[in-house]
Amino acid sequence: MKPMNPLLAAVILTALAGCAGHSSSPKPASTLTEAQRDSAIARSSLPGAATVGRALALSGRSERYAAQTDSLTR
């Protein structure tokens, strides 16, 4: 019997690895909400983290102002 060609063996192994069992339900990359991720970034020492923190504070003020204005029109 003739030995198997190494290239053919590599192709067969690659095909088998590609057909390996996959998870039926993909897991999310993160379980954090967008607001939680933004807060974590704002508290970190990453470059630009302070800007993210200021943007979150401004967004919170805008939301409170909109809710206050909305309650005045009722």
C-alpha positions in Angstrom: 0.0 0.0 0.0 1.3 3.4 -1.0 1.8 6.0 1.8 -0.6 9.0 1.8 0.6 12.2 0.3 1.2 14.8 3.1 -0.7 17.5 1.2 -3.7 15.3 0.9 -3.5 14.5 4.6 -3.4 18.2 5.4 -6.4 18.9 3.2 -8.4 16.1 4.8 -7.5 17.3 8.4 -8.4 20.8 7.5 -11.8 19.7 6.1 -12.5 17.7 9.2 -11.6 20.6 11.5 -13.9 22.8 9.5 -16.8 20.4 10.0 -16.2 20.2 13.8 -19.3 20.7 15.9 -20.4 24.2 16.4 -22.5 25.7 19.2 -26.2 25.8 18.3 -26.7 29.1 20.1 -24.1 31.7 19.6 -23.0 33.4 22.8 -23.0 37.2 22.9 -19.6 38.9 23.0 -20.6 40.7 26.2 -23.6 40.6 28.5 -23.2 44.3 29.4 -25.6 46.9 28.1 -24.3 49.8 26.1 -24.7 52.2 29.0 -22.8 49.8 31.3 -19.9 49.5 28.7 -19.8 53.2 28.3 -19.6 53.7 32.1 -16.8 51.2 32.4 -14.9 53.0 29.6 -15.5 56.4 31.3 -14.0 55.0 34.6 -11.0 53.5 32.9 -7.6 55.0 32.2 -8.0 54.6 28.4 -7.2 57.6 26.2 -10.5 59.5 25.7 -12.2 58.0 28.7 -12.8 61.5 30.2 -14.5 62.5 27.0 -16.8 59.5 27.2 -17.6 60.4 30.9 -18.5 64.0 29.9 -20.7 62.8 27.1 -22.5 60.5 29.4 -23.0 63.3 31.9 -24.4 65.6 29.2 -26.6 62.8 27.9 -28.0 62.3 31.4 -28.7 66.1 31.8 -30.4 66.1 28.4 -32.6 63.2 29.4 -33.6 64.8 32.7 -34.4 68.1 31.0 -36.5 66.4 28.4 -38.4 64.4 31.0 -39.0 67.7 33.0 -40.2 69.5 29.9 -42.4 66.6 29.0 -44.0 66.6 32.5 -44.7 70.4 32.2 -46.9 69.9 29.1 -49.2 67.5 30.7 
